[in-house]
Amino acid sequence: MPVYWVNTFTSIRDERRLRDYAELAGPAMLAAGGRFLARGEPLAVLEGEAALRTTVIEFPDLESAVRAYRSDDYQAALRVLGDAASREIRIVDGVQEG
């Protein structure tokens, strides 16, 4: 059953470092078996606070998602990001159809 990594930025302090992070983080997610399903600014905010950016990445399983986070390549991306942004990351189960 696939899992979904949901990354929501709550504040961005340095757009340049965020772009540099994304250039490294994207390939790290793909190398770990991730598949980007959605990313960008909200099209509409129906409840709660407006999140700045959200990314949804599908992984084949929880182990793959956690391995992606802990990978050397992703950790390098995190060092580039540093304190340039605040965010929340959740990994949630997919829903079985039927």
Biopython code that builds the backbone (N, CA, C, O; Angstrom):
import numpy as np
from Bio.PDB.StructureBuilder import StructureBuilder

atoms = [
    (1, "MET", "N", (0.845, -1.179, 0.000)),
    (1, "MET", "CA", (0.000, 0.000, 0.000)),
    (1, "MET", "C", (0.894, 1.247, 0.000)),
    (1, "MET", "O", (1.787, 1.364, 0.838)),
    (2, "PRO", "N", (0.662, 2.166, -0.923)),
    (2, "PRO", "CA", (1.497, 3.373, -0.947)),
    (2, "PRO", "C", (1.229, 4.275, 0.255)),
    (2, "PRO", "O", (0.175, 4.215, 0.888)),
    (3, "VAL", "N", (2.221, 5.109, 0.543)),
    (3, "VAL", "CA", (2.087, 6.149, 1.567)),
    (3, "VAL", "C", (2.350, 7.492, 0.890)),
    (3, "VAL", "O", (2.923, 7.563, -0.197)),
    (4, "TYR", "N", (1.918, 8.542, 1.562)),
    (4, "TYR", "CA", (2.029, 9.880, 0.996)),
    (4, "TYR", "C", (2.735, 10.808, 1.975)),
    (4, "TYR", "O", (2.328, 10.959, 3.127)),
    (5, "TRP", "N", (3.794, 11.418, 1.486)),
    (5, "TRP", "CA", (4.585, 12.401, 2.232)),
    (5, "TRP", "C", (3.943, 13.747, 1.924)),
    (5, "TRP", "O", (3.886, 14.162, 0.766)),
    (6, "VAL", "N", (3.460, 14.427, 2.956)),
    (6, "VAL", "CA", (2.828, 15.729, 2.802)),
    (6, "VAL", "C", (3.699, 16.749, 3.525)),
    (6, "VAL", "O", (3.851, 16.704, 4.746)),
    (7, "ASN", "N", (4.255, 17.648, 2.769)),
    (7, "ASN", "CA", (5.179, 18.670, 3.261)),
    (7, "ASN", "C", (4.491, 20.021, 3.104)),
    (7, "ASN", "O", (4.202, 20.447, 1.986)),
    (8, "THR", "N", (4.229, 20.697, 4.227)),
    (8, "THR", "CA", (3.546, 21.988, 4.204)),
    (8, "THR", "C", (4.458, 23.053, 4.799)),
    (8, "THR", "O", (4.864, 22.955, 5.957)),
    (9, "PHE", "N", (4.774, 24.056, 4.012)),
    (9, "PHE", "CA", (5.580, 25.175, 4.501)),
    (9, "PHE", "C", (4.671, 26.135, 5.254)),
    (9, "PHE", "O", (3.603, 26.504, 4.767)),
    (10, "THR", "N", (5.104, 26.533, 6.441)),
    (10, "THR", "CA", (4.326, 27.467, 7.259)),
    (10, "THR", "C", (4.949, 28.863, 7.281)),
    (10, "THR", "O", (4.265, 29.841, 7.582)),
    (11, "SER", "N", (6.235, 28.962, 6.965)),
    (11, "SER", "CA", (6.874, 30.267, 6.780)),
    (11, "SER", "C", (8.097, 30.086, 5.887)),
    (11, "SER", "O", (8.773, 29.057, 5.923)),
    (12, "ILE", "N", (8.355, 31.095, 5.100)),
    (12, "ILE", "CA", (9.517, 31.098, 4.214)),
    (12, "ILE", "C", (10.260, 32.400, 4.461)),
    (12, "ILE", "O", (9.699, 33.485, 4.307)),
    (13, "ARG", "N", (11.533, 32.283, 4.847)),
    (13, "ARG", "CA", (12.339, 33.460, 5.170)),
    (13, "ARG", "C", (13.382, 33.780, 4.096)),
    (13, "ARG", "O", (13.899, 34.896, 4.044)),
    (14, "ASP", "N", (13.690, 32.802, 3.241)),
    (14, "ASP", "CA", (14.726, 33.015, 2.224)),
    (14, "ASP", "C", (14.364, 32.195, 0.981)),
    (14, "ASP", "O", (14.600, 30.988, 0.920)),
    (15, "GLU", "N", (13.789, 32.879, 0.002)),
    (15, "GLU", "CA", (13.335, 32.202, -1.233)),
    (15, "GLU", "C", (14.494, 31.564, -1.995)),
    (15, "GLU", "O", (14.330, 30.487, -2.568)),
    (16, "ARG", "N", (15.645, 32.197, -2.011)),
    (16, "ARG", "CA", (16.784, 31.654, -2.753)),
    (16, "ARG", "C", (17.221, 30.312, -2.175)),
    (16, "ARG", "O", (17.426, 29.344, -2.907)),
    (17, "ARG", "N", (17.359, 30.267, -0.856)),
    (17, "ARG", "CA", (17.763, 29.003, -0.228)),
    (17, "ARG", "C", (16.689, 27.938, -0.386)),
    (17, "ARG", "O", (17.005, 26.754, -0.492)),
    (18, "LEU", "N", (15.430, 28.341, -0.403)),
    (18, "LEU", "CA", (14.351, 27.379, -0.644)),
    (18, "LEU", "C", (14.469, 26.799, -2.054)),
    (18, "LEU", "O", (14.287, 25.596, -2.240)),
    (19, "ARG", "N", (14.765, 27.624, -3.033)),
    (19, "ARG", "CA", (14.954, 27.129, -4.415)),
    (19, "ARG", "C", (16.147, 26.180, -4.490)),
    (19, "ARG", "O", (16.080, 25.139, -5.143)),
    (20, "ASP", "N", (17.233, 26.545, -3.822)),
    (20, "ASP", "CA", (18.422, 25.683, -3.812)),
    (20, "ASP", "C", (18.108, 24.336, -3.155)),
    (20, "ASP", "O", (18.541, 23.288, -3.634)),
    (21, "TYR", "N", (17.350, 24.375, -2.051)),
    (21, "TYR", "CA", (16.912, 23.147, -1.381)),
    (21, "TYR", "C", (16.094, 22.278, -2.338)),
    (21, "TYR", "O", (16.340, 21.077, -2.453)),
    (22, "ALA", "N", (15.123, 22.885, -3.022)),
    (22, "ALA", "CA", (14.232, 22.129, -3.919)),
    (22, "ALA", "C", (15.010, 21.456, -5.051)),
    (22, "ALA", "O", (14.679, 20.344, -5.462)),
    (23, "GLU", "N", (16.041, 22.132, -5.549)),
    (23, "GLU", "CA", (16.850, 21.538, -6.619)),
    (23, "GLU", "C", (17.562, 20.273, -6.157)),
    (23, "GLU", "O", (17.803, 19.375, -6.963)),
    (24, "LEU", "N", (17.899, 20.188, -4.882)),
    (24, "LEU", "CA", (18.548, 18.995, -4.329)),
    (24, "LEU", "C", (17.530, 17.979, -3.815)),
    (24, "LEU", "O", (17.713, 16.773, -3.981)),
    (25, "ALA", "N", (16.465, 18.463, -3.195)),
    (25, "ALA", "CA", (15.485, 17.569, -2.563)),
    (25, "ALA", "C", (14.701, 16.763, -3.588)),
    (25, "ALA", "O", (14.440, 15.579, -3.375)),
    (26, "GLY", "N", (14.324, 17.390, -4.699)),
    (26, "GLY", "CA", (13.527, 16.684, -5.713)),
    (26, "GLY", "C", (14.206, 15.421, -6.211)),
    (26, "GLY", "O", (13.604, 14.349, -6.154)),
    (27, "PRO", "N", (15.436, 15.507, -6.696)),
    (27, "PRO", "CA", (16.133, 14.299, -7.148)),
    (27, "PRO", "C", (16.320, 13.267, -6.034)),
    (27, "PRO", "O", (16.289, 12.065, -6.297)),
    (28, "ALA", "N", (16.512, 13.724, -4.793)),
    (28, "ALA", "CA", (16.659, 12.781, -3.670)),
    (28, "ALA", "C", (15.375, 11.986, -3.466)),
    (28, "ALA", "O", (15.427, 10.785, -3.200)),
    (29, "MET", "N", (14.227, 12.642, -3.586)),
    (29, "MET", "CA", (12.937, 11.954, -3.439)),
    (29, "MET", "C", (12.732, 10.950, -4.574)),
    (29, "MET", "O", (12.299, 9.821, -4.342)),
    (30, "LEU", "N", (13.042, 11.362, -5.782)),
    (30, "LEU", "CA", (12.889, 10.463, -6.941)),
    (30, "LEU", "C", (13.810, 9.257, -6.825)),
    (30, "LEU", "O", (13.408, 8.135, -7.134)),
    (31, "ALA", "N", (15.039, 9.478, -6.383)),
    (31, "ALA", "CA", (16.004, 8.384, -6.256)),
    (31, "ALA", "C", (15.553, 7.360, -5.218)),
    (31, "ALA", "O", (15.922, 6.189, -5.298)),
    (32, "ALA", "N", (14.757, 7.799, -4.245)),
    (32, "ALA", "CA", (14.282, 6.905, -3.188)),
    (32, "ALA", "C", (12.952, 6.246, -3.539)),
    (32, "ALA", "O", (12.349, 5.572, -2.704)),
    (33, "GLY", "N", (12.500, 6.441, -4.769)),
    (33, "GLY", "CA", (11.252, 5.800, -5.198)),
    (33, "GLY", "C", (10.026, 6.683, -5.084)),
    (33, "GLY", "O", (8.904, 6.209, -5.260)),
    (34, "GLY", "N", (10.225, 7.966, -4.790)),
    (34, "GLY", "CA", (9.089, 8.877, -4.672)),
    (34, "GLY", "C", (8.579, 9.330, -6.022)),
    (34, "GLY", "O", (9.299, 9.323, -7.020)),
    (35, "ARG", "N", (7.318, 9.723, -6.028)),
    (35, "ARG", "CA", (6.679, 10.253, -7.230)),
    (35, "ARG", "C", (5.874, 11.480, -6.817)),
    (35, "ARG", "O", (4.952, 11.380, -6.007)),
    (36, "PHE", "N", (6.226, 12.641, -7.379)),
    (36, "PHE", "CA", (5.539, 13.878, -7.033)),
    (36, "PHE", "C", (4.129, 13.865, -7.613)),
    (36, "PHE", "O", (3.935, 13.647, -8.809)),
    (37, "LEU", "N", (3.149, 14.102, -6.742)),
    (37, "LEU", "CA", (1.748, 14.139, -7.168)),
    (37, "LEU", "C", (1.211, 15.565, -7.204)),
    (37, "LEU", "O", (0.367, 15.889, -8.038)),
    (38, "ALA", "N", (1.694, 16.413, -6.308)),
    (38, "ALA", "CA", (1.230, 17.801, -6.265)),
    (38, "ALA", "C", (2.282, 18.649, -5.578)),
    (38, "ALA", "O", (2.984, 18.183, -4.681)),
    (39, "ARG", "N", (2.384, 19.904, -6.009)),
    (39, "ARG", "CA", (3.249, 20.855, -5.311)),
    (39, "ARG", "C", (2.907, 22.260, -5.766)),
    (39, "ARG", "O", (2.543, 22.500, -6.917)),
    (40, "GLY", "N", (3.038, 23.178, -4.822)),
    (40, "GLY", "CA", (2.802, 24.576, -5.145)),
    (40, "GLY", "C", (1.994, 25.292, -4.084)),
    (40, "GLY", "O", (1.753, 24.772, -2.994)),
    (41, "GLU", "N", (1.581, 26.501, -4.435)),
    (41, "GLU", "CA", (0.760, 27.331, -3.560)),
    (41, "GLU", "C", (-0.671, 26.783, -3.565)),
    (41, "GLU", "O", (-1.111, 26.221, -4.567)),
    (42, "PRO", "N", (-1.402, 26.941, -2.450)),
    (42, "PRO", "CA", (-2.790, 26.482, -2.432)),
    (42, "PRO", "C", (-3.614, 27.224, -3.485)),
    (42, "PRO", "O", (-3.454, 28.430, -3.679)),
    (43, "LEU", "N", (-4.480, 26.498, -4.149)),
    (43, "LEU", "CA", (-5.407, 27.125, -5.099)),
    (43, "LEU", "C", (-6.581, 27.747, -4.353)),
    (43, "LEU", "O", (-7.167, 28.730, -4.806)),
    (44, "ALA", "N", (-6.915, 27.167, -3.211)),
    (44, "ALA", "CA", (-7.975, 27.691, -2.353)),
    (44, "ALA", "C", (-7.683, 27.232, -0.925)),
    (44, "ALA", "O", (-7.146, 26.145, -0.716)),
    (45, "VAL", "N", (-8.033, 28.050, 0.042)),
    (45, "VAL", "CA", (-7.927, 27.680, 1.451)),
    (45, "VAL", "C", (-9.347, 27.699, 1.996)),
    (45, "VAL", "O", (-9.959, 28.759, 2.125)),
    (46, "LEU", "N", (-9.867, 26.516, 2.315)),
    (46, "LEU", "CA", (-11.250, 26.406, 2.755)),
    (46, "LEU", "C", (-11.394, 26.441, 4.272)),
    (46, "LEU", "O", (-12.440, 26.835, 4.789)),
    (47, "GLU", "N", (-10.350, 26.031, 4.983)),
    (47, "GLU", "CA", (-10.349, 26.085, 6.441)),
    (47, "GLU", "C", (-8.923, 26.292, 6.926)),
    (47, "GLU", "O", (-7.973, 25.927, 6.233)),
    (48, "GLY", "N", (-8.768, 26.868, 8.096)),
    (48, "GLY", "CA", (-7.459, 26.999, 8.712)),
    (48, "GLY", "C", (-6.622, 28.099, 8.112)),
    (48, "GLY", "O", (-7.078, 28.912, 7.309)),
    (49, "GLU", "N", (-5.376, 28.087, 8.538)),
    (49, "GLU", "CA", (-4.417, 29.082, 8.076)),
    (49, "GLU", "C", (-3.963, 28.749, 6.662)),
    (49, "GLU", "O", (-3.909, 27.581, 6.277)),
    (50, "ALA", "N", (-3.645, 29.754, 5.911)),
    (50, "ALA", "CA", (-3.147, 29.557, 4.551)),
    (50, "ALA", "C", (-1.707, 29.059, 4.600)),
    (50, "ALA", "O", (-0.826, 29.758, 5.101)),
    (51, "ALA", "N", (-1.470, 27.879, 4.093)),
    (51, "ALA", "CA", (-0.106, 27.361, 3.983)),
    (51, "ALA", "C", (0.535, 27.989, 2.760)),
    (51, "ALA", "O", (-0.132, 28.246, 1.758)),
    (52, "LEU", "N", (1.815, 28.229, 2.846)),
    (52, "LEU", "CA", (2.497, 28.877, 1.724)),
    (52, "LEU", "C", (2.680, 27.936, 0.546)),
    (52, "LEU", "O", (2.371, 28.288, -0.592)),
    (53, "ARG", "N", (3.177, 26.753, 0.816)),
    (53, "ARG", "CA", (3.405, 25.764, -0.239)),
    (53, "ARG", "C", (3.174, 24.383, 0.342)),
    (53, "ARG", "O", (3.406, 24.143, 1.527)),
    (54, "THR", "N", (2.722, 23.493, -0.497)),
    (54, "THR", "CA", (2.507, 22.109, -0.082)),
    (54, "THR", "C", (3.032, 21.196, -1.170)),
    (54, "THR", "O", (2.881, 21.477, -2.359)),
    (55, "THR", "N", (3.651, 20.100, -0.758)),
    (55, "THR", "CA", (4.132, 19.081, -1.686)),
    (55, "THR", "C", (3.576, 17.735, -1.232)),
    (55, "THR", "O", (3.596, 17.420, -0.042)),
    (56, "VAL", "N", (3.081, 16.941, -2.180)),
    (56, "VAL", "CA", (2.607, 15.590, -1.896)),
    (56, "VAL", "C", (3.417, 14.637, -2.765)),
    (56, "VAL", "O", (3.447, 14.757, -3.990)),
    (57, "ILE", "N", (4.077, 13.682, -2.101)),
    (57, "ILE", "CA", (4.928, 12.715, -2.797)),
    (57, "ILE", "C", (4.458, 11.314, -2.424)),
    (57, "ILE", "O", (4.310, 10.999, -1.243)),
    (58, "GLU", "N", (4.228, 10.482, -3.418)),
    (58, "GLU", "CA", (3.839, 9.095, -3.186)),
    (58, "GLU", "C", (5.085, 8.218, -3.109)),
    (58, "GLU", "O", (5.999, 8.337, -3.925)),
    (59, "PHE", "N", (5.104, 7.335, -2.110)),
    (59, "PHE", "CA", (6.157, 6.332, -1.976)),
    (59, "PHE", "C", (5.506, 4.959, -1.916)),
    (59, "PHE", "O", (4.354, 4.844, -1.500)),
    (60, "PRO", "N", (6.221, 3.918, -2.324)),
    (60, "PRO", "CA", (5.624, 2.583, -2.310)),
    (60, "PRO", "C", (5.290, 2.080, -0.905)),
    (60, "PRO", "O", (4.395, 1.250, -0.743)),
    (61, "ASP", "N", (6.004, 2.578, 0.112)),
    (61, "ASP", "CA", (5.767, 2.119, 1.483)),
    (61, "ASP", "C", (6.437, 3.085, 2.455)),
    (61, "ASP", "O", (7.209, 3.957, 2.055)),
    (62, "LEU", "N", (6.129, 2.913, 3.735)),
    (62, "LEU", "CA", (6.667, 3.788, 4.772)),
    (62, "LEU", "C", (8.188, 3.749, 4.815)),
    (62, "LEU", "O", (8.837, 4.785, 4.958)),
    (63, "GLU", "N", (8.750, 2.565, 4.693)),
    (63, "GLU", "CA", (10.205, 2.427, 4.768)),
    (63, "GLU", "C", (10.900, 3.258, 3.690)),
    (63, "GLU", "O", (11.935, 3.871, 3.951)),
    (64, "SER", "N", (10.339, 3.279, 2.486)),
    (64, "SER", "CA", (10.929, 4.068, 1.395)),
    (64, "SER", "C", (10.874, 5.566, 1.704)),
    (64, "SER", "O", (11.829, 6.292, 1.428)),
    (65, "ALA", "N", (9.774, 6.024, 2.269)),
    (65, "ALA", "CA", (9.634, 7.444, 2.599)),
    (65, "ALA", "C", (10.617, 7.845, 3.693)),
    (65, "ALA", "O", (11.262, 8.888, 3.593)),
    (66, "VAL", "N", (10.735, 7.038, 4.722)),
    (66, "VAL", "CA", (11.668, 7.351, 5.811)),
    (66, "VAL", "C", (13.109, 7.271, 5.306)),
    (66, "VAL", "O", (13.946, 8.094, 5.677)),
    (67, "ARG", "N", (13.395, 6.286, 4.464)),
    (67, "ARG", "CA", (14.736, 6.155, 3.881)),
    (67, "ARG", "C", (15.067, 7.397, 3.043)),
    (67, "ARG", "O", (16.204, 7.870, 3.057)),
    (68, "ALA", "N", (14.087, 7.919, 2.324)),
    (68, "ALA", "CA", (14.298, 9.141, 1.539)),
    (68, "ALA", "C", (14.694, 10.300, 2.446)),
    (68, "ALA", "O", (15.628, 11.045, 2.149)),
    (69, "TYR", "N", (13.970, 10.444, 3.558)),
    (69, "TYR", "CA", (14.256, 11.536, 4.492)),
    (69, "TYR", "C", (15.659, 11.404, 5.079)),
    (69, "TYR", "O", (16.371, 12.398, 5.226)),
    (70, "ARG", "N", (16.043, 10.207, 5.406)),
    (70, "ARG", "CA", (17.336, 9.974, 6.055)),
    (70, "ARG", "C", (18.502, 9.851, 5.083)),
    (70, "ARG", "O", (19.652, 9.750, 5.510)),
    (71, "SER", "N", (18.223, 9.858, 3.787)),
    (71, "SER", "CA", (19.289, 9.672, 2.799)),
    (71, "SER", "C", (20.308, 10.809, 2.859)),
    (71, "SER", "O", (19.987, 11.933, 3.246)),
    (72, "ASP", "N", (21.529, 10.494, 2.471)),
    (72, "ASP", "CA", (22.583, 11.517, 2.443)),
    (72, "ASP", "C", (22.202, 12.680, 1.544)),
    (72, "ASP", "O", (22.449, 13.837, 1.884)),
    (73, "ASP", "N", (21.594, 12.376, 0.384)),
    (73, "ASP", "CA", (21.228, 13.442, -0.552)),
    (73, "ASP", "C", (20.174, 14.373, 0.033)),
    (73, "ASP", "O", (20.271, 15.590, -0.121)),
    (74, "TYR", "N", (19.171, 13.817, 0.701)),
    (74, "TYR", "CA", (18.141, 14.677, 1.279)),
    (74, "TYR", "C", (18.688, 15.454, 2.476)),
    (74, "TYR", "O", (18.334, 16.617, 2.671)),
    (75, "GLN", "N", (19.534, 14.834, 3.262)),
    (75, "GLN", "CA", (20.141, 15.542, 4.388)),
    (75, "GLN", "C", (20.999, 16.713, 3.899)),
    (75, "GLN", "O", (21.068, 17.750, 4.558)),
    (76, "ALA", "N", (21.646, 16.546, 2.755)),
    (76, "ALA", "CA", (22.402, 17.658, 2.158)),
    (76, "ALA", "C", (21.451, 18.792, 1.771)),
    (76, "ALA", "O", (21.766, 19.966, 1.965)),
    (77, "ALA", "N", (20.289, 18.436, 1.224)),
    (77, "ALA", "CA", (19.287, 19.447, 0.872)),
    (77, "ALA", "C", (18.814, 20.186, 2.119)),
    (77, "ALA", "O", (18.638, 21.404, 2.092)),
    (78, "LEU", "N", (18.608, 19.452, 3.210)),
    (78, "LEU", "CA", (18.175, 20.083, 4.454)),
    (78, "LEU", "C", (19.222, 21.050, 4.998)),
    (78, "LEU", "O", (18.877, 22.091, 5.559)),
    (79, "ARG", "N", (20.492, 20.712, 4.836)),
    (79, "ARG", "CA", (21.548, 21.631, 5.291)),
    (79, "ARG", "C", (21.501, 22.933, 4.484)),
    (79, "ARG", "O", (21.732, 24.010, 5.033)),
    (80, "VAL", "N", (21.206, 22.837, 3.200)),
    (80, "VAL", "CA", (21.078, 24.038, 2.369)),
    (80, "VAL", "C", (19.876, 24.865, 2.826)),
    (80, "VAL", "O", (19.958, 26.091, 2.902)),
    (81, "LEU", "N", (18.772, 24.204, 3.126)),
    (81, "LEU", "CA", (17.569, 24.917, 3.570)),
    (81, "LEU", "C", (17.804, 25.594, 4.924)),
    (81, "LEU", "O", (17.426, 26.749, 5.120)),
    (82, "GLY", "N", (18.421, 24.877, 5.841)),
    (82, "GLY", "CA", (18.705, 25.453, 7.157)),
    (82, "GLY", "C", (17.477, 26.072, 7.786)),
    (82, "GLY", "O", (16.430, 25.432, 7.884)),
    (83, "ASP", "N", (17.605, 27.320, 8.213)),
    (83, "ASP", "CA", (16.488, 28.014, 8.860)),
    (83, "ASP", "C", (15.739, 28.928, 7.891)),
    (83, "ASP", "O", (15.048, 29.854, 8.316)),
    (84, "ALA", "N", (15.875, 28.671, 6.605)),
    (84, "ALA", "CA", (15.243, 29.521, 5.598)),
    (84, "ALA", "C", (13.729, 29.337, 5.520)),
    (84, "ALA", "O", (13.035, 30.155, 4.916)),
    (85, "ALA", "N", (13.214, 28.268, 6.128)),
    (85, "ALA", "CA", (11.776, 28.015, 6.097)),
    (85, "ALA", "C", (11.389, 27.151, 7.285)),
    (85, "ALA", "O", (12.213, 26.428, 7.845)),
    (86, "SER", "N", (10.120, 27.242, 7.657)),
    (86, "SER", "CA", (9.536, 26.348, 8.654)),
    (86, "SER", "C", (8.481, 25.528, 7.939)),
    (86, "SER", "O", (7.806, 26.020, 7.034)),
    (87, "ARG", "N", (8.340, 24.274, 8.349)),
    (87, "ARG", "CA", (7.373, 23.419, 7.677)),
    (87, "ARG", "C", (6.971, 22.276, 8.564)),
    (87, "ARG", "O", (7.559, 22.044, 9.621)),
    (88, "GLU", "N", (5.967, 21.570, 8.122)),
    (88, "GLU", "CA", (5.510, 20.359, 8.780)),
    (88, "GLU", "C", (5.518, 19.250, 7.744)),
    (88, "GLU", "O", (5.093, 19.447, 6.605)),
    (89, "ILE", "N", (6.006, 18.078, 8.146)),
    (89, "ILE", "CA", (6.033, 16.924, 7.245)),
    (89, "ILE", "C", (5.270, 15.801, 7.918)),
    (89, "ILE", "O", (5.514, 15.480, 9.081)),
    (90, "ARG", "N", (4.350, 15.211, 7.186)),
    (90, "ARG", "CA", (3.593, 14.052, 7.647)),
    (90, "ARG", "C", (3.680, 12.969, 6.582)),
    (90, "ARG", "O", (3.750, 13.256, 5.387)),
    (91, "ILE", "N", (3.674, 11.720, 7.035)),
    (91, "ILE", "CA", (3.558, 10.590, 6.113)),
    (91, "ILE", "C", (2.280, 9.866, 6.498)),
    (91, "ILE", "O", (2.114, 9.433, 7.638)),
    (92, "VAL", "N", (1.378, 9.740, 5.532)),
    (92, "VAL", "CA", (0.076, 9.134, 5.794)),
    (92, "VAL", "C", (-0.149, 7.954, 4.850)),
    (92, "VAL", "O", (0.398, 7.901, 3.749)),
    (93, "ASP", "N", (-0.978, 7.002, 5.320)),
    (93, "ASP", "CA", (-1.346, 5.842, 4.498)),
    (93, "ASP", "C", (-2.225, 6.253, 3.335)),
    (93, "ASP", "O", (-2.998, 7.208, 3.414)),
    (94, "GLY", "N", (-2.083, 5.505, 2.257)),
    (94, "GLY", "CA", (-3.031, 5.621, 1.162)),
    (94, "GLY", "C", (-4.316, 4.927, 1.544)),
    (94, "GLY", "O", (-4.352, 4.156, 2.503)),
    (95, "VAL", "N", (-5.374, 5.198, 0.798)),
    (95, "VAL", "CA", (-6.667, 4.586, 1.046)),
    (95, "VAL", "C", (-6.890, 3.481, 0.033)),
    (95, "VAL", "O", (-6.731, 3.677, -1.172)),
    (96, "GLN", "N", (-7.257, 2.323, 0.539)),
    (96, "GLN", "CA", (-7.523, 1.188, -0.347)),
    (96, "GLN", "C", (-8.895, 1.379, -0.984)),
    (96, "GLN", "O", (-9.886, 1.621, -0.296)),
    (97, "GLU", "N", (-8.932, 1.267, -2.315)),
    (97, "GLU", "CA", (-10.203, 1.443, -3.031)),
    (97, "GLU", "C", (-11.070, 0.213, -2.869)),
    (97, "GLU", "O", (-10.583, -0.906, -2.704)),
    (98, "GLY", "N", (-12.376, 0.455, -2.920)),
    (98, "GLY", "CA", (-13.319, -0.665, -2.918)),
    (98, "GLY", "C", (-13.898, -0.920, -1.667)),
    (98, "GLY", "O", (-14.708, -1.838, -1.537)),
]
sb = StructureBuilder()
sb.init_structure("model")
sb.init_model(0)
sb.init_chain("A")
sb.init_seg("    ")
for serial, (resi, resn, name, xyz) in enumerate(atoms, 1):
    if name == "N":
        sb.init_residue(resn, " ", resi, " ")
    sb.init_atom(name, np.array(xyz, "f"), 0.0, 1.0, " ", f" {name:<3s}", serial, name[0])
structure = sb.get_structure()
